[in-house]
Amino acid sequence: MPACLGGWQRFSSTKKRMDYLLVDRHNGVAEITLNRPDKRNALSPGLVGELRDVLADLRKDDSVKVLVLQGSGKAFCAGADLAYLQQLADFSVLENMSDSRHLQETLHALYTFPRPVIAKVHGPAIAGGCGLATVCDFIVAGRERAVFGYSEVKIGFIPAIVMVYLVRKIGDTQARRLLLSAEQISADEALRLGLITHVAEDAALDTAVQSLVDTLLANSSSAMMLTKEMLNNVHGMSLDAGLRYASSMNALARQTDDCRNGIARFLNK
């Protein structure tokens, strides 16, 4: 399993083990590890359900300022569990709708998580696994072993849910390329396309993630939360509606303790 940041596995006072995940909270950071290494962390109903429940729990924890998502073993996440995909053929329309909504709600919970979310990708992130990374705010990937791809069309499936997020993230042209070709791309190419935010040598991946965590921990928690809320909401707004919304959020931010204390520190330098 990838080394935990800063030795959290040894020193965390709030680590919790589940069937498919490892959850660790320490010094303002929550770390979720997908823990099905023998299945390349494939997305089973149990894993997806646990992830959704954990995100709901962490959302209510005001001590959490940054969330890190990573995978155990050799892969970040290899996509849907193949054994489960075989079962889907026997599902009714209503059962498939319910299952699809289950995944959609989990991805949305990750995308709208109120604090910054970092995907630490040390190996393959394929299909649904690439979707998990896509909805995170930051993706830090290892140059040698990390690969990205939306492979759904190879097996007659479609990347329907993640498409909504991917088009927002990298635009229509490159989203069409990745979703229709199902090609796998390197970390460097993913960075060039704007799919990911950081690339590091594999040996320096932990250090790169820790550096980003430290940067985020130095920022105002309330300001990052309000900024994320705006980023999630401004898409699709007209210019006038967007500016009215921005003005109201600007006024709201001024009333927070973080803003008042930050201004006071600046003036007292």
Beta strands, then each sheet from edge to edge (+ up, - down):
strand 1: 16-17
strand 2: 21-26
strand 3: 29-34
strand 4: 66-71
strand 5: 117-121
strand 6: 125-126
strand 7: 138-142
strand 8: 147-149
strand 9: 185-186
strand 10: 198-200
sheet 1: 1+ 2- 3+ 4+ 5+ 7+ 10+
sheet 2: 6+ 8+ 9-
end
